[in-house]
Amino acid sequence: MKRNIIILFLIFPILLFAVPWTVMVYMNGDNNLEEAAINDFAEIANSNIDTSVANILVQMDRRDGYNSDYGDWTDTKRFYVVHGSTPSVANALLPDLGELNMGNPNTLKDFILWGINNYPADHYAVIVWDHGNSWYKKSFSTKDFSFDDTDNDDSIGIANGELRTALGAVHLQLGKNLDIFGIDACISQTLTLSGEVYDYTDYLIASEDYEPWDGWSYSAPLDQLFGDSGETPEDFAGSFCQVYYSDQHYYSNNTLSVISLSNFSNFINEFNILCDMWIELIPSGSRKIIFDEMKKNEFFDYDKNTDLGNSLNKIRSANNFTQDINNQIATVLEQYDILISTSYGYVNTNGEPASGITIYYGNEPSYRQSNLSDICKWDDFLFYSNKDFLYPVYPNPASNDVTVSGILSGDKIYIYSTIGNLLYLNRGTDTLDVNIDISKYCSGIYFLLVNSPKNGIIIRKFAKVR
């Protein structure tokens, strides 16, 4: 028994000396992506692995019913990957972990700390592999990634402190930032995500859009790393983007970008100045002007998320604001260009190059749970809450249509005549500003009522003129 343990540790040594890189892949196949996880493990193992350049560590969880290869095990295992490794029980590191909840942030934290403590390196890259949804689909109650079916679809929250707490513990132990943090999952590259991790990693890799079933390509970026032991973190991160987009079996509208988070604070500082300028103009309809332009830069079938760089350029080009505001947009874009290290792919709806990061402009108040809410004034612009100016109706008087602004998720809108006839009812919307056609109303006074779970009943009066 002792001899068998010694042999295993000779095959999979716990290294006590630092190599240039340790790359950790948190591979959650405990769902319908089990077969894709096995395929990506093979991609990693088929690269030209040189253990003097990098330790490749994989923590993998599997799900019963999707793939029976390599013994059809369904618990969680860790692997020190060498060329030709397979995700079999025989190749797993000891001790056996049993079934872990890969949707628990503590499981992620423990894996990263284990890798750092046992496989020291000059640089660390952590890649989380699985499903993700970030801030795109309003139908999802949580904005998260790494869905673990065995543990009741538990997942790691992006904007409720779970990811931030896990990476914060890693940062405390390591005493410095991770070099690279990547999310190999759909629709994750948002300003919200950057706001969660900017204190804990230098470079962030993620996609603005959906990803194909197998996610990123791994062999070529790893081969590039093994061929150049002095490769910088920025170049290593960028190689994933280049290979991902050039690989012909991926769709042309797929995106992948690298964010250089050392410039995140500078960008936010300038963006906050711009938000303050826009907030001052909310009474005159600034939100509608901005959202109309943002709508043009949404990705296909997404809920109120838009490519940030393209939207800022469009807002500036439309020339609907003063020169001071346009100059501030230009300053924000200068900082944005520094923030985006690498970006590949296209915005689906209009075929323009994706700029690298998206921003949410919907009406879910839960958006204020994110760390971004504490450091950025964008949500102050979204949810402007001057009590004397809740739910403004403009123009007033109006001839053909009116807009009511600041509508939150769950709010209901009614329009009544002066004698109490109900003329309009909207039981819920996903947009902050709602445009209402009043062209067929007779000239006169009308009452717009908002019944809000958050703000109670608010009544606004407006006039219809010919």
N, C-alpha and C positions, 0 to 999 in steps of 0.2 A: 504493500500500500504506500509506504513512504517513497519507494523507488518510482512508482507511477507519478506521484506528485512532483518529484524532482524532474522527471522527464518532461512533464507538461510545462514547468516553469523554464526549462531550457529552451523549449520551442517558443514560448511566449514570455520573454523576460520582462520583468519590471525594471526598466532602465533607470539608473541612478545618475546618469550624466546627461547634460543638456545637448540636444541636437538643434538644428536651425528651426524646425517646425514640429508642432504637434497639431494634427488636424482631427477634430472630434465630430462625428456624424451621429446625431440623435435621430435614429431611423424608426419612426413609428409606423409599423405595418399592421397594427392591431385594428384593422378595419378593411374596407374593400380594396385598399391599395397594397395588400400583402404581396401579390405577385410582382407588382412594380418595385416594391422594396427589395425583393430577391434579385430582380434584374439590375437594380442600381448597385447593390452589393457586388454583383459580378463586374459591373463597370469599374468600380473602385479597385477590386482585386486584380483586374486585368491590366491596370496601369503598370508602368515600369517602376515599381516601388523600390526605393533605396532607403533602407532604415537608418542610414547614416545622415540622411537629409531630413526625413520626416517620419514621425510615428503616426500611423493611421489607426484611429480607434473608432469602432462602431458599437453603439448600443442599439440593439434591435429587438422589437417586440412583434409578435405575429398573432394572427387570428385564425381560428379554425374555419375551414370551409372554402377557402379561396385558392390555396395552393398546398400540395402535399409533399413537395420536394424537401430533401435534406432532413428526413425523419419526421416531418410534419409537427415539429414542436410548436407550442403556442404560448410559452412563457417569455421571459425577457432574458437576453444574454448579451454579454460583452465580448468583443473580438479585437484582438491585435492583428490587423490585416497585413499579410504579406502577399507577394505575387502568387496568384493561383488559389488563394484562400476561398473556402465556401462557407456559407452560414449554417454549418452542421454542428451537432452537439459536440463532436470530437474536437472541433476547432475553437470552441468557446473557452474563454478564460474562466478559471475558478476564482471565487466560489460561484455556484449556481445562484442566480439572483431570485429565482422564482418568478411569479407574476407581479410586475410593477405597473403602476398606473402612469403611463407615459403622458397623460393629460394633466399630471400634477406638477406644478412648478418646482417642488422640492426634488422630484425625480430628475428633472433637468439639471438643477443645481448640483445634486450629488454626483451625477455623471461628469459634469465639467470639473468639479473639484477633485474627483478621483483621477481624472486624466492629468490635471495640472500637478497633483502631488506625486503621482507615480511615473509620469513621463515628462519631466521638465524639458523646456525648450526655450529658445530665444523668442519665438513667436507662437501665438495660439490662434487657431481658427475654429469656430464652432458653427456647425450647420444643422439646423433643425429641419427635418424632412417629414412632410405629411400634407394633409388638407389644411386650408386656412381660409378665412373670409374677411378679416380686418373690419373696415367700416363700410363695406359695400352693400350688403344685402340687408335691407330693413327687416326682412322676415326672420333673421337670426337675432335672438334675444341677447346673445353675447358676441363679442368681436374678438376672435381668438384663433388658435391654431393647435395642431397636435391632438386629434380626436381619438380617444381610446375606447373602442367599442366594448371591450371586456369590462371596463370600469364605467359603464353607463354613459358612454359618450362624453366623459369628462375631458376637458381641454384647458389649455393655458391661455388665460385672458391677456389681451394686449393693453387694455385701457382701464383695468380695475386693480392694477398694482401687482399682479402675479408675476409677469415677466420682469418688471422692474425690480421686485424684491429678490427674485432668483439671481439676476445678474449683479445686483448690488452686493449680495453675499459673496459671489465669485470675485468681484472687484476688491472687496475687503481682504479676502484671503490672498489674492494674487499681488495686491499692492500696486496694480496698474491696470490699464484697460486691456481687454481682449484686442487683438489686432483686427480680427474679422469676426463679425456675427452675421450669419446668413439664414434666411428663412426660405427653404425650398418648398414653397406652398403657394397656392393661388392668392392673388390680389392682396398683397401685404405691404407694398411699398407706399406708405402713406406718411403725411406729416405727423400724424398721431404716433406711428411707430417710432419715427426718429425722436420724438419728444420723450418716449419711454426709455430709449437705450443710449442717448447721446453721451451720457456721463460714464458709460461702461464699455464702449467699444469705439475703435477708431474708424472702422469702415463697416458699412451695413449693406448687404446684398439682399435684394428682394425684387418682386415683380409687381408692376402696377396693374397687370392684367391677369387673366387666367393662365395657368400653366398646363402643358400636356401631361398625360397620365404618368409618364416616367420622370417628369420634372427635369432637372438640369442634366447636362452631360458631365461626367466626372473624369473619364480617362484622360482626355487631352489636357485639361487644366492641371491635373496631377502630374502628367508626363512633363509638362512645361516646368513645374516646380522641381521635379526630380532632376531635370536637366540643367537647372540653374539654382544652386543652393543659396545664392545671394539675392534671389528674386524678392522685390519689395512687397509688403502687404498690399499696396495699391495695385501693383501689376498682377499679383496672384488673384485678387478679387476681380479685377477687370477681365482676366482670362476666362472666367466662368461666363461672363456676359458675351464675349466675342464668340466663344464656341457655341453657346446656347442659341444664339441668333443665327449663326451661319449653318448650323446643322439642318440639313434639308428636310428632315421629317417633322420639323416644327412648323407651326402655322406662322404666316408672315406677320400677323398682328400680335404675336407674343412679345412681351417686353421683359427686360431685366436691366437693373441699374445698380450702381454702386454709389453710396452717399458717403462723402468725406465729412464726418461729423465734427472734425476740429473747427469747421466754420459754421456749425449750426447756431451757436449763440450770436454770432455776428449777423447771420441772416435773420434770426428772430428779432433782434433789436431793431433792424430797419423795417421789417414787416410790421412790427408793433406801431411804429410811427405812422405807417400807411393805414393801418386799421383805425387809429385814432382819427385820422383825417376823414376816413369813410364814415365813422360813427357820427361825426358832427353833421354829416349830410343825410343821415337816415330820414329825417323829416321831409326831405325833398325827394326821396325815392332812390337813394344810392344803392340799396340792396337789389332792387329790381334790375337796375342797369348792370350791376356786376353779375348777378345770377344769369341774366340773359346771355352774357358772353361766356360764362362758365358752362352753360348748357351745351354750347357748341364744341366743347372739348372733353365731353364725357366719353368713357369707353362704352362699348356696346352693352346694353341691358343692365347698366349699373344704376344704383339709387343714389343720386346726388353726390357723386364723387367725380372730380374733374382733374385733368392734368394741370398742375399748378403753373408751371412755366409758360405753357401755351396760353393759359387763361390770362395771366398777367400781361403777356404781349398783346393779346387781343383787346383787353380793356384799355391799355395804353393807346393802341392804334385807333380805337374807336373815337378817341378824343372827346369823350363826354364829360371830362373833368377839367379842372383848372390846370394851368401849366405847372404849378407847385406840386399838385398831386401826380401829374405825369412824370415830373422829374423824380419824385420819390419812388414811383414804380420802377423807373430806370435804375435807381440805386438798389432797390430790392433785387432786381434781376441780375445786377452785377454780383451781388452776394450769392444769389441762387446758382449762378454759373460756377462759382467756386465750390459751392456745396455739392454739386453733382460731379462726381469724378468720371463716371462712365454711364452711358445710357444707350440701349439698343431697343429697337422696336417702333411701332406706330400706334397712334390713336386710331381706333377702329372706325369711328364714325366719319372721319374726314381724311384719313390717310396721311396726316402730318406726323413727323417724327415725335415719339413720346419724349418728353423732356426729362423724365426721371423720377418724379414724385407726384402723388395726388393729394388733394385736399377735399375734405367733406364740407358740403354746404346744405345739408338737410336740416330737419327740424326736430331731431331726437334730443331732448334735454340731457339724456345720459351721456352725451358727448362731453359734458363738463366733468365727468369722472376721470378723464385722462390727465396725465401729468402735463400735457400740452396746455390744458386749461389754466394751469398755475403760472406758466411762463409766457404764454402767447395770448394776445387780445383778440384773436380771430373769433373765439366763441362769444366774446363781448359784443362783437359786431353781429353775429348770428342771432343771439338771444338778448338783444338790447332790451332792458327792463326798467326804463324810466316809467314809474307808475302813472305819471300824467300823460304818457305817450304810448301806452300799451295799445296795440292793434289800431294804428292810424289807418284812415281810409282816405285815399287820394286817387285822382284829383277830386276836389270838392269846392264848388259844384262840378258835376260831370255830365257828359252827353251820351256817350256810348258804352263806357265800361268804367268800373272802379276797381282798385286794388286794395285789399286789406293785408297789412304787413305784420309779421311776427307770429304767425300761426304755428303752434307747437303740435307735436304728435299727440293725437287724442282730442284736440280741440274740435268743436262743432260750430259751424257758421250758419246763421239764419238772417234773412232780410224780411222785415215786416213793413206793411203800409201803415199810415197813421191811424187807420181804423182796425189794425190788428190782423190783417190778412197775411198769411205766410206766403212769400213769393219765391223764396230761395232757401235751399237746405244743402249743406255740405257736411257729411258725417265724418269726414276725416281725410287728410291729405298728407303727402310727404314733402310738401314745399312750404317754405316760410311765407312767401308772398303769393296770395291767391287772387287771380284776376277774374272778375265777374261781369258778364255781359248784362247791361241794363238798358240796352238800346230800345227795347220794346216797352219799357216802363213809361207811364205818363209823367209829365212834369210835376214836380212836387217834392215833398220831404219824405225820407225813408229812414228806417232804423235798422242798423246792422248789429246783431247780437252775437257775441262769441261766448259759448259755454265751455270753459276750460277747466280740466282737472287741476291744473296748477294755479290759475289766476282767478278762478270763479267766473261770475257772469259780468261781462263788460259790454256796454252799449255805446255805439257810435252813431251819430246822426249825419246824414249827407243829403244833398239836394240833387235832383235830376232836372236838367234844363235841356231845351232843344237846341 
